[in-house]
Amino acid sequence: MGARREKLITYSGCWTSISAILTPEYQITLNQFAGKTNPLWKLIYKATRDGFLATDFHYHCNDKTETMTLINSKDGYIFGGYAQMAWSSGNSYIRDPKAFVFTLKNPHSIPPTRFLVKSGYESYALYAYASYGPTFGNGPDILVPDRSNLVKGTFKFGSTYTDTTGRGSATFTGSSSFEIGEILVYQLFG
């Protein structure tokens, strides 16, 4: 990692350590993906604490910009997405040319990888639907359903975001669906 070490801070109402899902190494990688230099990470939504309903996600995340969503599947894979624009319950797509989705841990041993919005698809980067949790793309590429602890999420990866691995919907968990163990949404400052 070199001689320079980044200061890693997570804020969730009080100063706390980084979660078991968001390791210091993953946080550095995600900062690089987002083009950020040591931002402050504030935990604004944690599904096991705040609830797995779509309304729980929207209550905590609507009108918040610069958010990083991490999803931990029940089989231990970690993936998610970054939104520069604010989430809403407007039942519409949100244009976000800076949005991306990513894999941190997957069944294919693909190293942490960022997937950018395809050229011409920026207007479909985020899907702000009141009955869904954080949803990326018009496939949707990553869909988190309502009651996401009971209902599987789905992938149609490659619809809006560029699949550079050639694995399509199996990229993140080895399947086109996934069971959610945890969802974390952080707002980035600085």
LUMZAKE-666169 format. One line per field, with one value per residue: residue in one letter; x, y, z of N, C-alpha, C, O in turn. Coordinates in pm, whole numbers, m for minus. Example, Ala and Ser with C-alpha at 12.3 -4.5 7.8 and 13.67 -1.06 7.14 Angstrom:
2
res (a_s)
n_X (1319_1285)
n_Y (m569_m225)
n_Z (780_708)
ca_X (1230_1367)
ca_Y (m450_m106)
ca_Z (780_714)
c_X (1320_1290)
c_Y (m330_3)
c_Z (780_787)
o_X (1424_1341)
o_Y (m332_114)
o_Z (846_804)
//
This chain:
190
res (m_g_a_r_r_e_k_l_i_t_y_s_g_c_w_t_s_i_s_a_i_l_t_p_e_y_q_i_t_l_n_q_f_a_g_k_t_n_p_l_w_k_l_i_y_k_a_t_r_d_g_f_l_a_t_d_f_h_y_h_c_n_d_k_t_e_t_m_t_l_i_n_s_k_d_g_y_i_f_g_g_y_a_q_m_a_w_s_s_g_n_s_y_i_r_d_p_k_a_f_v_f_t_l_k_n_p_h_s_i_p_p_t_r_f_l_v_k_s_g_y_e_s_y_a_l_y_a_y_a_s_y_g_p_t_f_g_n_g_p_d_i_l_v_p_d_r_s_n_l_v_k_g_t_f_k_f_g_s_t_y_t_d_t_t_g_r_g_s_a_t_f_t_g_s_s_s_f_e_i_g_e_i_l_v_y_q_l_f_g)
n_X (83_217_406_239_m42_m390_m627_m883_m1212_m1524_m1852_m2132_m2330_m2180_m1825_m1682_m1567_m1465_m1694_m1744_m1796_m1717_m1406_m1086_m922_m1109_m1246_m1051_m1017_m1277_m1289_m1095_m1222_m1437_m1308_m1224_m1045_m971_m1240_m1496_m1689_m2018_m2242_m2559_m2768_m2851_m2949_m3003_m3035_m3206_m3415_m3556_m3740_m3846_m3937_m3798_m3533_m3570_m3658_m3427_m3237_m3328_m3295_m3029_m2706_m2409_m2368_m2266_m2342_m2334_m2374_m2413_m2424_m2602_m2438_m2190_m2074_m1972_m2090_m2210_m2305_m2238_m2376_m2388_m2587_m2896_m3105_m3452_m3813_m3948_m4039_m3902_m3636_m3304_m3078_m2734_m2426_m2193_m2232_m2167_m2134_m2011_m1792_m1665_m1607_m1644_m1763_m1584_m1325_m1258_m1081_m1142_m1357_m1470_m1762_m1862_m2120_m2272_m2197_m2433_m2633_m2663_m2888_m3033_m2909_m2972_m3249_m3516_m3749_m4035_m4110_m3885_m3558_m3220_m3149_m2994_m2957_m3132_m3211_m3329_m2978_m2879_m3108_m3273_m3519_m3838_m3882_m3637_m3497_m3646_m3724_m3568_m3304_m3229_m3028_m2962_m2730_m2528_m2705_m2725_m2484_m2139_m2025_m1732_m1623_m1744_m1913_m2172_m2494_m2414_m2189_m2162_m2255_m2252_m2492_m2818_m2973_m3000_m2962_m3008_m2796_m2708_m2736_m2560_m2552_m2360_m2297_m2085_m1850_m1658)
n_Y (m119_108_391_588_612_595_783_627_662_606_713_700_835_830_814_528_191_52_m149_m511_m584_m369_m342_m189_m206_m246_m4_185_105_157_433_509_416_596_830_979_1141_1031_1067_1146_890_833_630_581_410_90_m224_m442_m307_m86_m184_m395_m316_m149_108_168_193_415_612_666_727_885_1192_1216_1271_1145_861_539_214_m95_m437_m736_m1059_m1355_m1570_m1465_m1291_m969_m670_m385_m40_297_617_935_1122_1209_972_888_856_862_696_671_684_795_1024_979_1026_971_747_407_48_m225_m501_m654_m890_m1205_m1514_m1585_m1514_m1267_m970_m677_m471_m202_m107_84_316_250_426_661_557_691_819_620_527_503_361_489_379_353_109_m48_m120_8_43_m24_75_m4_m263_m423_m372_m427_m519_m449_m580_m496_m587_m723_m907_m1131_m1172_m1255_m1068_m948_m979_m825_m788_m583_m454_m172_m102_m150_m467_m592_m835_m1047_m1225_m1164_m1169_m1344_m1244_m1123_m1296_m1550_m1626_m1533_m1429_m1332_m1376_m1156_m1062_m837_m483_m193_156_427_774_990_1238_1514)
n_Z (0_14_151_243_449_457_644_803_864_1009_1056_1261_1408_1636_1684_1546_1481_1164_981_977_720_557_516_600_371_164_187_112_m155_m258_m218_m406_m641_m646_m687_m471_m209_85_214_460_596_656_818_708_671_776_718_897_1131_1079_928_670_483_182_232_464_373_196_376_523_326_110_m68_m9_m121_m290_m213_m98_m150_5_m30_135_59_168_127_157_m31_m153_m279_m470_m514_m627_m590_m710_m733_m560_m388_m431_m394_m628_m833_m1078_m1324_m1249_m1368_m1369_m1434_m1297_m1147_m1043_m1035_m836_m756_m471_m334_m468_m627_m823_m790_m893_m880_m668_m848_m1051_m1227_m1488_m1600_m1910_m2211_m2314_m2158_m1922_m1819_m1703_m1480_m1202_m1030_m892_m707_m518_m406_m403_m272_m277_m613_m916_m1249_m1564_m1604_m1396_m1331_m1073_m838_m544_m357_m196_148_172_322_309_47_m256_m409_m742_m1042_m1351_m1492_m1694_m1843_m1810_m1701_m1779_m1848_m1784_m1735_m1861_m1741_m1692_m1538_m1340_m1226_m966_m755_m856_m954_m1088_m896_m548_m193_72_332_465_425_374_373_306_344_174_257_159)
ca_X (0_304_438_128_m159_m507_m703_m1012_m1308_m1665_m1934_m2270_m2385_m2061_m1711_m1687_m1475_m1518_m1772_m1682_m1817_m1634_m1272_m1005_m876_m1223_m1277_m952_m1052_m1399_m1249_m1029_m1326_m1520_m1223_m1223_m925_m998_m1364_m1562_m1797_m2123_m2340_m2694_m2867_m2804_m3074_m3030_m3070_m3312_m3524_m3536_m3845_m3807_m3965_m3688_m3423_m3601_m3665_m3291_m3145_m3379_m3238_m2887_m2616_m2278_m2387_m2203_m2424_m2268_m2465_m2347_m2517_m2595_m2327_m2064_m2022_m1991_m2103_m2296_m2300_m2217_m2466_m2355_m2715_m2977_m3213_m3587_m3922_m4021_m4079_m3844_m3492_m3228_m2956_m2616_m2310_m2084_m2269_m2104_m2156_m1881_m1779_m1548_m1583_m1733_m1723_m1495_m1194_m1233_m1041_m1236_m1372_m1575_m1827_m1916_m2241_m2246_m2220_m2570_m2727_m2650_m3022_m3092_m2810_m3038_m3394_m3575_m3884_m4076_m4125_m3755_m3444_m3126_m3159_m2904_m2972_m3266_m3236_m3218_m2853_m2890_m3238_m3299_m3665_m3900_m3868_m3521_m3450_m3733_m3739_m3437_m3269_m3197_m2933_m2965_m2609_m2487_m2811_m2689_m2343_m2052_m1974_m1597_m1579_m1809_m1989_m2312_m2566_m2347_m2066_m2154_m2277_m2256_m2631_m2892_m3048_m2918_m3025_m2938_m2766_m2694_m2718_m2506_m2542_m2280_m2288_m1946_m1829_m1522)
ca_Y (0_225_456_673_540_681_786_563_700_580_786_650_898_847_755_383_121_9_m273_m635_m588_m264_m347_m74_m225_m220_138_251_72_229_575_523_401_717_947_1056_1133_1024_1131_1097_796_833_522_638_302_m47_m298_m521_m213_7_m257_m442_m268_m41_235_193_246_550_704_702_760_983_1327_1210_1255_1083_743_412_103_m225_m548_m859_m1170_m1456_m1660_m1397_m1205_m826_m592_m270_68_435_715_1075_1192_1170_875_941_759_921_596_710_671_915_1039_991_981_932_623_282_m68_m286_m624_m660_m1032_m1280_m1655_m1608_m1458_m1142_m869_m565_m412_m102_m116_216_325_250_552_673_500_766_855_502_479_468_345_534_324_349_m29_m115_m62_66_m29_35_38_m27_m407_m349_m444_m477_m483_m487_m573_m471_m703_m788_m1019_m1245_m1184_m1248_m965_m1002_m912_m832_m709_m558_m376_m30_m93_m228_m593_m613_m970_m1146_m1320_m1122_m1165_m1430_m1177_m1084_m1407_m1677_m1653_m1411_m1384_m1336_m1354_m1046_m1072_m701_m370_m74_273_534_900_1034_1382_1560)
ca_Z (0_11_278_287_497_462_768_776_967_983_1152_1265_1528_1720_1615_1563_1392_1035_996_929_574_497_573_559_233_76_192_28_m293_m296_m230_m536_m744_m649_m711_m346_m127_228_260_581_566_759_798_716_667_800_710_1017_1238_1039_865_533_394_91_299_559_292_147_491_565_216_14_m65_28_m235_m265_m129_m134_m101_10_m6_173_38_275_100_187_m137_m126_m403_m446_m612_m585_m650_m680_m722_m444_m401_m408_m410_m740_m932_m1206_m1334_m1215_m1447_m1284_m1511_m1207_m1077_m1084_m950_m809_m681_m383_m309_m556_m635_m937_m755_m964_m780_m661_m981_m1071_m1357_m1518_m1681_m2054_m2279_m2364_m2060_m1798_m1769_m1639_m1383_m1076_m1040_m766_m704_m377_m360_m408_m204_m373_m740_m1014_m1388_m1617_m1621_m1334_m1315_m935_m781_m405_m344_m66_237_111_404_278_m98_m321_m504_m874_m1129_m1497_m1508_m1831_m1908_m1805_m1662_m1867_m1794_m1836_m1699_m1946_m1659_m1690_m1411_m1242_m1182_m825_m660_m927_m989_m1125_m779_m427_m63_138_474_516_334_438_286_365_271_173_270_135)
c_X (87_323_323_11_m274_m573_m842_m1106_m1448_m1743_m2077_m2339_m2277_m1945_m1706_m1587_m1545_m1585_m1694_m1695_m1724_m1498_m1195_m958_m988_m1256_m1178_m984_m1173_m1373_m1184_m1130_m1406_m1439_m1215_m1090_m966_m1125_m1409_m1677_m1895_m2224_m2479_m2802_m2798_m2929_m3104_m3066_m3196_m3431_m3496_m3646_m3789_m3829_m3858_m3568_m3451_m3609_m3524_m3204_m3197_m3318_m3093_m2805_m2489_m2291_m2319_m2285_m2341_m2371_m2381_m2449_m2500_m2484_m2191_m2004_m2059_m1986_m2190_m2282_m2282_m2313_m2420_m2484_m2795_m3080_m3346_m3687_m4007_m4068_m4030_m3694_m3427_m3100_m2838_m2494_m2192_m2113_m2185_m2150_m2021_m1897_m1654_m1507_m1688_m1683_m1620_m1352_m1157_m1190_m1146_m1237_m1490_m1628_m1900_m2045_m2199_m2275_m2360_m2676_m2728_m2785_m3091_m3004_m2873_m3187_m3453_m3722_m3922_m4084_m3997_m3657_m3349_m3120_m3082_m2935_m3114_m3294_m3337_m3093_m2843_m3022_m3248_m3448_m3710_m3890_m3749_m3457_m3531_m3744_m3601_m3424_m3232_m3096_m2978_m2847_m2564_m2591_m2772_m2541_m2261_m1996_m1838_m1544_m1634_m1893_m2136_m2371_m2503_m2223_m2055_m2165_m2277_m2395_m2697_m2982_m2959_m3004_m2941_m2920_m2760_m2685_m2667_m2505_m2469_m2295_m2144_m1938_m1683_m1454)
c_Y (125_286_539_587_638_671_734_590_665_651_733_706_919_781_607_319_85_m126_m393_m647_m489_m262_m221_m85_m197_m71_218_228_151_380_599_513_530_843_1038_1036_1144_1098_1074_1008_797_724_580_531_169_m132_m378_m434_m134_m59_m288_m399_m159_95_269_252_390_653_755_759_861_1120_1331_1186_1183_963_620_302_m25_m330_m670_m971_m1272_m1556_m1590_m1311_m1060_m749_m471_m166_203_524_855_1154_1135_1064_946_826_797_826_634_681_804_915_1059_939_937_801_506_171_m138_m423_m611_m804_m1109_m1423_m1685_m1562_m1338_m1041_m758_m487_m316_m117_15_206_326_388_553_621_575_801_740_447_430_453_375_494_302_208_m111_m45_m4_m19_47_m17_8_m172_m462_m437_m505_m427_m537_m470_m524_m600_m789_m896_m1145_m1274_m1167_m1124_m1028_m915_m928_m746_m703_m479_m229_m11_m190_m349_m620_m753_m1077_m1247_m1281_m1122_m1252_m1364_m1165_m1200_m1544_m1714_m1522_m1363_m1397_m1314_m1254_m1074_m934_m603_m254_38_382_659_949_1186_1414_1494)
c_Z (0_148_332_330_505_599_737_892_920_1092_1146_1390_1632_1645_1647_1468_1262_1053_944_777_505_567_532_413_134_73_106_m119_m339_m305_m366_m649_m760_m676_m590_m275_18_272_395_537_683_726_817_713_685_811_837_1137_1204_972_719_437_301_156_402_486_251_260_527_452_115_39_m19_m99_m192_m171_m188_m68_m107_46_25_156_149_252_106_79_m111_m257_m372_m554_m546_m661_m611_m657_m604_m481_m377_m418_m530_m847_m1072_m1205_m1298_m1298_m1351_m1359_m1425_m1132_m1129_m991_m935_m746_m595_m357_m387_m569_m744_m910_m842_m859_m773_m792_m983_m1213_m1382_m1600_m1828_m2112_m2340_m2268_m1927_m1736_m1697_m1527_m1253_m1102_m903_m764_m559_m321_m369_m316_m309_m500_m847_m1153_m1430_m1647_m1522_m1322_m1176_m879_m639_m382_m206_16_193_197_375_129_m163_m409_m636_m947_m1274_m1542_m1653_m1907_m1920_m1776_m1748_m1796_m1857_m1806_m1792_m1870_m1642_m1550_m1303_m1181_m1031_m727_m726_m976_m1032_m1012_m656_m303_13_287_539_401_418_335_364_279_286_174_244_19)
o_X (36_266_310_m32_m258_m575_m913_m1083_m1485_m1704_m2135_m2398_m2282_m1967_m1723_m1528_m1668_m1539_m1592_m1614_m1661_m1479_m1235_m954_m966_m1291_m1219_m979_m1172_m1430_m1214_m1126_m1439_m1496_m1201_m1031_m992_m1117_m1366_m1755_m1858_m2285_m2516_m2917_m2699_m3007_m3219_m3121_m3283_m3536_m3420_m3646_m3696_m3749_m3830_m3509_m3366_m3570_m3507_m3108_m3118_m3294_m3040_m2831_m2465_m2234_m2314_m2296_m2285_m2447_m2289_m2548_m2397_m2439_m2090_m1893_m2164_m1892_m2239_m2251_m2306_m2331_m2414_m2488_m2765_m3137_m3352_m3649_m4127_m4130_m4105_m3634_m3486_m3025_m2841_m2461_m2100_m2026_m2140_m2199_m1929_m2002_m1550_m1389_m1807_m1572_m1575_m1267_m1039_m1258_m1229_m1133_m1595_m1551_m1990_m2074_m2104_m2365_m2400_m2795_m2787_m2797_m3196_m3022_m2832_m3244_m3441_m3807_m3847_m4066_m3999_m3671_m3393_m3088_m3103_m2939_m3205_m3395_m3423_m3101_m2804_m3046_m3233_m3500_m3630_m3889_m3759_m3370_m3489_m3770_m3527_m3519_m3207_m3080_m3027_m2861_m2563_m2569_m2784_m2481_m2308_m1926_m1830_m1433_m1577_m1939_m2214_m2306_m2535_m2160_m1950_m2094_m2298_m2414_m2641_m3058_m2857_m3105_m2818_m3015_m2801_m2633_m2726_m2462_m2511_m2303_m2089_m2011_m1595_m1339)
o_Y (236_241_557_497_750_565_790_545_690_648_723_631_1016_703_566_387_88_m209_m379_m713_m523_m190_m153_15_m132_m17_309_322_207_447_698_592_570_952_1159_928_1253_1183_967_1046_766_726_622_559_139_m115_m382_m484_m116_2_m217_m440_m87_187_387_350_478_768_873_831_918_1158_1439_1092_1162_962_601_296_m58_m314_m705_m976_m1276_m1622_m1646_m1261_m1031_m762_m457_m196_221_510_888_1243_1027_1066_1049_712_767_868_630_658_911_817_1146_821_871_751_506_197_m113_m456_m563_m838_m1082_m1453_m1798_m1570_m1311_m1027_m746_m442_m343_m137_53_104_393_458_458_638_528_810_759_333_327_523_295_567_239_188_m232_74_31_m138_167_m139_m4_m202_m541_m559_m621_m306_m657_m359_m513_m709_m911_m969_m1255_m1387_m1075_m1082_m1149_m796_m1033_m648_m803_m441_m170_87_m298_m336_m665_m787_m1185_m1344_m1357_m1079_m1237_m1422_m1195_m1204_m1645_m1822_m1415_m1268_m1465_m1244_m1264_m1106_m917_m634_m221_18_422_650_950_1254_1349_1525)
o_Z (m13_247_453_257_554_661_654_1005_806_1209_1038_1467_1708_1553_1762_1384_1251_1132_877_714_406_665_437_341_32_m32_34_m200_m449_m391_m433_m744_m872_m686_m604_m279_69_360_436_450_796_619_926_750_619_905_880_1236_1289_959_652_322_338_138_425_532_268_241_557_479_40_154_7_m175_m73_m62_m309_54_m211_141_m50_228_216_346_64_95_m54_m336_m260_m669_m426_m782_m493_m572_m554_m590_m311_m446_m533_m944_m1169_m1100_m1313_m1299_m1264_m1349_m1475_m1060_m1243_m882_m1013_m690_m642_m357_m374_m526_m755_m999_m864_m757_m862_m841_m926_m1307_m1307_m1662_m1867_m2067_m2408_m2292_m1830_m1614_m1636_m1484_m1200_m1185_m810_m814_m484_m201_m345_m286_m418_m494_m867_m1175_m1348_m1711_m1561_m1306_m1160_m873_m617_m388_m113_m41_179_149_413_89_m128_m475_m643_m920_m1313_m1616_m1724_m2022_m2027_m1821_m1783_m1695_m1971_m1847_m1802_m1928_m1585_m1455_m1185_m1094_m974_m627_m659_m1033_m1014_m1029_m659_m307_18_358_654_293_521_221_473_156_396_101_299_m11)
//
